Amino acid sequence: MALQREGRVKLTQIYTLFLHELSSDTLLPKYREQQHSPQFRQSFYRFTMTRDNLEIVLAERPTTDIVPGRTFTQKLGKAPTPADLQDGQILVETLYLSLDPAMRGWLRDMRSYLPPVQIGEIMRGSCACRVLASKSKLAKEGDIVAATPGWTEFAIVPEGRFEPASYYPGVQDPKDMLSALGMTSLTAWVGMSKIADPQPGELVVVSGAAGATGSVAGQIAKLKGATVVGIAGGEDKCKWLTEELGFDVALNYKADDFKEKFNEATKNYIDVYYDNVGGEILDMCLMRAKEHARFIECGLVSQYNAAKPQGPRAFSQIVTMRIKMQGFIVLDHVKDFATARAELAKWMSEGKLKKTETVVRGGLKVAEQALVDLYKGINTGKLIVEIKNHNDTPSKL
């Protein structure tokens, strides 16, 4: 209470000095007339008492690895308030931030499926948020929504850039909106169920198998009756894939005998390859492809930080083995999201689909380092930064 009283005294002193400056003859008379009005006083106190809002903005475009403290800049400003809302908008606080391999591509100034993040702009990102105030019929105060405010603690989000919880069947935890039913799981569903369409008995290989997309893609292939070989970095991850997720084989690409074990696991050749990494492993899979194999190009994480990305060297195999190689972007399949989420939620409720999350705590300020670590493979399953725990008291703005 003493601190609160001291704060009020200091604020009153600031207000008095501010009024003194307003009384200057150099200012317009109408401002001098309004200086003691209740509306003026309320606006002044609201401005000075508004809490800070941390934003992470792009400072420079990396040519190779993201450099903490240089690629991004922390920007402290004033948080928006309910008074700033317009019709159809909600005011949210960010609870959880999704980190995804695709983010590296958004930093490049080149033609892509989305425009690049501009220098000085808030870094793009999907979040699970709590509604603090609303002028939208789609969400009310206290609701949890999935939104795209980017790397910021507080934001005003218009309709069209958030989805209410009703879009996510069976959500038990706000993090489910980013992991089990989020964009990476939708990517796995579209790539595996709709494009690859594995048949019972086919051999499916998944690279980046311990990541957010690969782990779900492999489980979906198993549910379709395929034999699944996962490739991941580390023995612990491989053990998790086979013992927890039910992969038939998991191979550690860091092991000295990886190539030997890979050839043994694919001795009957590959029907479907779900590619999350590109690079040398893509070439290895091309050399082990069955005639008319389907290669699903989802990501190239091994090349994202390369100054000179490596293209396939075994490209002739596409011709000789008549391989169908297809890239895809999940955003092209928005019309399928409801169907995908319903099926994913059903599998989860039946215990047929398991989720795993790596949650980094420490608030928004740790997001940049966590993104760097994503490309080093620190995560098992979905990588999420906790900005604020959903069980904490909602912020007051």
ZAMARGU-4260 file (C-alpha; in steps of 0.2 Angstrom, whole numbers, plus 5000, padded with zeros to 4 digits):
<rodrens>
0) 5000/5000/5000 | 5014/5012/5004 | 5022/5009/4987 | 5005/5012/4979 | 5003/5029/4989
5) 5021/5034/4984 | 5016/5030/4965 | 5001/5041/4966 | 5011/5055/4974 | 5024/5054/4960
10) 5011/5053/4947 | 5002/5068/4954 | 5018/5078/4954 | 5021/5073/4935 | 5003/5078/4932
15) 5005/5095/4940 | 5021/5099/4930 | 5012/5093/4914 | 4998/5106/4918 | 5011/5119/4921
20) 5018/5116/4904 | 5001/5117/4896 | 4998/5134/4904 | 5011/5141/4894 | 5005/5155/4883
25) 5013/5146/4868 | 5000/5133/4868 | 4983/5135/4861 | 4969/5142/4872 | 4958/5127/4870
30) 4970/5116/4878 | 4972/5127/4893 | 4953/5127/4895 | 4953/5108/4894 | 4967/5105/4906
35) 4956/5103/4921 | 4942/5093/4913 | 4938/5076/4920 | 4941/5069/4902 | 4958/5076/4901
40) 4963/5070/4918 | 4957/5053/4914 | 4966/5052/4898 | 4982/5058/4906 | 4981/5045/4920
45) 4977/5031/4907 | 4992/5035/4896 | 5004/5036/4911 | 4997/5021/4920 | 4996/5009/4904
50) 5007/4995/4907 | 5023/4991/4896 | 5022/4979/4881 | 5037/4970/4875 | 5038/4967/4856
55) 5051/4957/4846 | 5055/4965/4829 | 5066/4960/4815 | 5082/4971/4815 | 5092/4963/4801
60) 5090/4949/4788 | 5102/4934/4793 | 5112/4927/4779 | 5116/4911/4788 | 5112/4907/4807
65) 5100/4919/4817 | 5111/4929/4829 | 5104/4932/4846 | 5104/4950/4850 | 5107/4956/4832
70) 5094/4947/4821 | 5080/4954/4832 | 5077/4968/4843 | 5067/4970/4859 | 5056/4985/4859
75) 5046/4991/4874 | 5031/5001/4871 | 5014/5005/4879 | 5001/4991/4879 | 4985/4994/4870
80) 4969/4996/4881 | 4951/4991/4879 | 4947/5010/4874 | 4958/5007/4858 | 4946/4993/4852
85) 4935/4995/4836 | 4921/4984/4831 | 4926/4966/4827 | 4942/4967/4837 | 4948/4959/4852
90) 4962/4964/4865 | 4973/4949/4869 | 4987/4944/4880 | 4999/4931/4873 | 5000/4915/4883
95) 5010/4903/4872 | 5020/4906/4856 | 5023/4893/4843 | 5040/4891/4836 | 5042/4883/4819
100) 5055/4879/4806 | 5046/4889/4793 | 5050/4905/4802 | 5068/4905/4795 | 5060/4907/4778
105) 5050/4922/4783 | 5066/4932/4786 | 5072/4930/4768 | 5068/4944/4756 | 5062/4933/4742
110) 5047/4927/4733 | 5037/4914/4744 | 5020/4909/4749 | 5020/4923/4762 | 5028/4940/4761
115) 5044/4942/4771 | 5044/4950/4788 | 5050/4967/4785 | 5064/4976/4795 | 5056/4984/4810
120) 5040/4973/4810 | 5035/4962/4824 | 5041/4944/4821 | 5027/4934/4814 | 5020/4920/4824
125) 5005/4909/4830 | 5000/4910/4848 | 4987/4904/4860 | 4980/4920/4868 | 4968/4925/4882
130) 4954/4938/4877 | 4955/4953/4889 | 4942/4964/4881 | 4931/4961/4865 | 4921/4970/4852
135) 4918/4954/4842 | 4904/4942/4842 | 4916/4928/4840 | 4925/4929/4857 | 4921/4937/4874
140) 4932/4942/4889 | 4941/4927/4896 | 4940/4916/4881 | 4956/4907/4874 | 4959/4909/4856
145) 4972/4905/4843 | 4978/4921/4835 | 4992/4928/4825 | 4998/4944/4834 | 5016/4939/4832
150) 5030/4941/4845 | 5021/4953/4857 | 5014/4952/4874 | 4998/4961/4871 | 4989/4965/4854
155) 4973/4970/4846 | 4968/4957/4834 | 4954/4959/4821 | 4942/4945/4815 | 4950/4935/4802
160) 4966/4934/4812 | 4960/4924/4827 | 4950/4908/4829 | 4939/4904/4844 | 4941/4888/4854
165) 4926/4881/4846 | 4937/4878/4831 | 4947/4866/4841 | 4937/4850/4846 | 4943/4842/4862
170) 4956/4855/4868 | 4961/4851/4885 | 4975/4864/4886 | 4978/4880/4877 | 4994/4873/4870
175) 4984/4860/4861 | 4979/4874/4849 | 4998/4875/4844 | 5003/4857/4845 | 4990/4843/4844
180) 4978/4853/4834 | 4989/4867/4828 | 4997/4871/4811 | 5011/4858/4812 | 4998/4844/4815
185) 4987/4850/4801 | 5003/4850/4790 | 5006/4832/4795 | 4988/4827/4791 | 4987/4836/4774
190) 5004/4829/4769 | 5001/4811/4774 | 4983/4808/4773 | 4978/4819/4758 | 4994/4819/4747
195) 5004/4804/4752 | 4989/4793/4755 | 5000/4778/4762 | 4992/4761/4759 | 4993/4746/4771
200) 5010/4737/4770 | 5019/4751/4761 | 5035/4757/4768 | 5035/4775/4773 | 5051/4785/4779
205) 5049/4801/4789 | 5064/4813/4791 | 5063/4825/4806 | 5053/4812/4814 | 5055/4818/4832
210) 5049/4836/4827 | 5031/4843/4828 | 5026/4838/4810 | 5036/4823/4808 | 5031/4814/4824
215) 5012/4817/4819 | 5015/4812/4801 | 5023/4795/4806 | 5009/4791/4818 | 4996/4795/4804
220) 5005/4783/4793 | 5005/4769/4806 | 4986/4772/4808 | 4984/4770/4789 | 4993/4753/4791
225) 5010/4757/4784 | 5027/4751/4790 | 5036/4767/4796 | 5054/4771/4798 | 5058/4788/4807
230) 5074/4797/4806 | 5079/4808/4820 | 5095/4816/4829 | 5099/4806/4845 | 5096/4789/4853
235) 5084/4796/4865 | 5073/4803/4852 | 5074/4787/4842 | 5069/4777/4858 | 5054/4789/4860
240) 5048/4786/4842 | 5048/4767/4844 | 5043/4765/4862 | 5030/4779/4864 | 5024/4783/4846
245) 5024/4766/4839 | 5036/4768/4824 | 5043/4752/4817 | 5061/4758/4816 | 5069/4774/4821
250) 5087/4778/4815 | 5099/4791/4822 | 5107/4801/4808 | 5121/4806/4820 | 5127/4788/4822
255) 5142/4781/4813 | 5132/4767/4806 | 5117/4777/4800 | 5119/4774/4782 | 5121/4755/4785
260) 5106/4754/4796 | 5096/4765/4783 | 5100/4753/4769 | 5094/4738/4779 | 5078/4747/4785
265) 5074/4751/4767 | 5080/4735/4759 | 5062/4733/4751 | 5063/4751/4745 | 5053/4766/4749
270) 5035/4769/4744 | 5033/4786/4753 | 5045/4798/4759 | 5039/4812/4770 | 5053/4825/4769
275) 5056/4838/4782 | 5075/4840/4780 | 5081/4840/4762 | 5100/4839/4760 | 5110/4822/4761
280) 5095/4812/4768 | 5084/4817/4753 | 5098/4810/4742 | 5099/4794/4751 | 5080/4792/4750
285) 5080/4795/4731 | 5093/4781/4730 | 5082/4769/4739 | 5065/4774/4731 | 5054/4761/4724
290) 5047/4763/4706 | 5033/4776/4707 | 5037/4781/4725 | 5029/4797/4732 | 5040/4810/4739
295) 5031/4823/4750 | 5041/4839/4751 | 5036/4847/4767 | 5052/4856/4773 | 5071/4858/4771
300) 5077/4862/4789 | 5095/4856/4785 | 5096/4870/4772 | 5087/4884/4780 | 5103/4892/4788
305) 5114/4888/4773 | 5122/4902/4764 | 5122/4891/4748 | 5108/4878/4750 | 5112/4861/4743
310) 5100/4854/4730 | 5097/4835/4726 | 5112/4827/4718 | 5102/4811/4715 | 5090/4820/4704
315) 5091/4807/4690 | 5082/4795/4701 | 5066/4805/4699 | 5066/4800/4681 | 5073/4782/4681
320) 5061/4777/4696 | 5047/4788/4690 | 5045/4796/4707 | 5032/4809/4710 | 5039/4823/4720
325) 5026/4836/4727 | 5029/4851/4738 | 5014/4858/4747 | 5009/4872/4759 | 4996/4869/4772
330) 4988/4886/4770 | 4982/4880/4753 | 4971/4867/4762 | 4961/4878/4774 | 4945/4871/4768
335) 4951/4854/4775 | 4956/4861/4793 | 4939/4857/4801 | 4940/4839/4795 | 4958/4837/4800
340) 4955/4844/4817 | 4940/4832/4820 | 4950/4817/4815 | 4966/4822/4825 | 4955/4825/4840
345) 4946/4808/4838 | 4963/4799/4837 | 4969/4808/4852 | 4953/4804/4862 | 4955/4786/4858
350) 4974/4786/4863 | 4979/4782/4845 | 4988/4799/4843 | 5001/4805/4856 | 5007/4823/4858
355) 5023/4829/4865 | 5028/4847/4868 | 5045/4855/4873 | 5040/4871/4882 | 5053/4884/4885
360) 5049/4896/4900 | 5055/4913/4903 | 5043/4924/4893 | 5045/4933/4876 | 5063/4938/4879
365) 5069/4920/4877 | 5060/4917/4861 | 5074/4922/4850 | 5086/4910/4858 | 5073/4896/4858
370) 5071/4899/4839 | 5090/4897/4837 | 5089/4881/4847 | 5075/4874/4836 | 5087/4873/4822
375) 5099/4863/4833 | 5086/4850/4837 | 5083/4854/4855 | 5064/4850/4854 | 5055/4833/4855
380) 5038/4836/4847 | 5031/4854/4847 | 5042/4868/4853 | 5032/4881/4862 | 5038/4897/4872
385) 5027/4900/4887 | 5024/4919/4888 | 5012/4918/4903 | 5004/4902/4910 | 4986/4901/4907
390) 4982/4897/4925 | 4989/4914/4930 | 4978/4929/4934 | 4973/4939/4918 | 4982/4955/4915
395) 4973/4971/4919 | 4975/4985/4905
</rodrens>
